[in-house]
């Protein structure tokens, strides 16, 4: 019996080190996010040329609205081009878009991915026309001054900039939870990182880069899912800094039902594991030989549990320790659980302290179950492109 007790204690120690280091990391970044980002003031920055690339795979429902809105930027028309990368769109959708002041590049692949679409577009675009490239998703809506804010940001000398992606919709309880989750990630992994002098995490869209270097980087990226993670790891390995602009907003559609949620998270979790396995040995080497903390932390993040799983498992372990353990572990697990809750609380913007969010919180157990289901079914998720459907608006929940 004593032998079994020692095994249980050893397992708890290992689990506490893993989960505890994650909660401490989140808390430090969440606390840092409470401080303002200090940015050098730029007066009358020179206006640069932008290519706005919008890959669209079977997104006929939303792409026309996005395309029309993208043409309304408060930025000189001659200094930016809107380029829709049309993959498997209906002919009538393409015909309608060709009437707008934008460029349509049609592509077709046996197996479609975002990285293939971007590389196909780069192959057709002139190499000396643009200074910067902005990547959007087919459901993204930019605020009118988005390009102007990016132009000012690049004048500070950064290689890449991540904009502030916010929710386009909060019409279901799950959409509210997804919106809150997005803002938690914005606070912790984007603003918190930058406050501490680290590179902002990328998010897959609303992100801009120096055109020619990014084109060369993309030519070596063959990711099926999570291409933004591969980009992020490449950039931190090579000390290319990504800035974050918290006041440059782009709207993004939040998932509205648990089937889409499960598919989307399954793709993300699979990508995380693959990139951790591929980069962790070199990240440790980079840390000790070149002092590259940013790359080490970014690789380590790939093995951290997503917030909803971390919160759920931490709560269950805390309750189990109270019921079945009389030693020091209930104290340790209570500290860990409290740190997780406090980190998430600090990272949530005040606008989400509302009755709508409170109602949505009751759906966290269901979200935990579907996230766990996604975790247990990640095998093979990164061998084929898993498309998240957009534009199907579900009934607003009260």
Secondary structure, DSSP 8 states (H G I E B T S, - for coil): -HHHHHHHHHHHHHHHHHHHHHHHHHHHHHHHTTS-------SS-----EEEEEEEES-HHHHHHHHHHHTT-SS-GGGEEEEEEEES--HHHHHHHTTSSSEEEEE--SS--HHHHHHHHHHHS-TTS-SEEEEE-TT-EE-TTHHHHHHHHHTTT-SEEEEEEEES---SHHHHHHHHHHHHHIIIIIIIHHHTT------SSSEEEEHHHHHHHHTT---SS-HHHHHHHHHHHTT--EEEEEEEEEEE----SHHHHHHHHHHHHHHHHHHHHHHHHHHHHHHHHH--HHHHHHHHHTTS--HHHHHHHHHHHHHHHHHH--SSHHHHHHHHHHHHHHHHHHHS-GGG-SHHHHHHHTTHHHHHHHHHHHHHT-TTTTSS------S-------
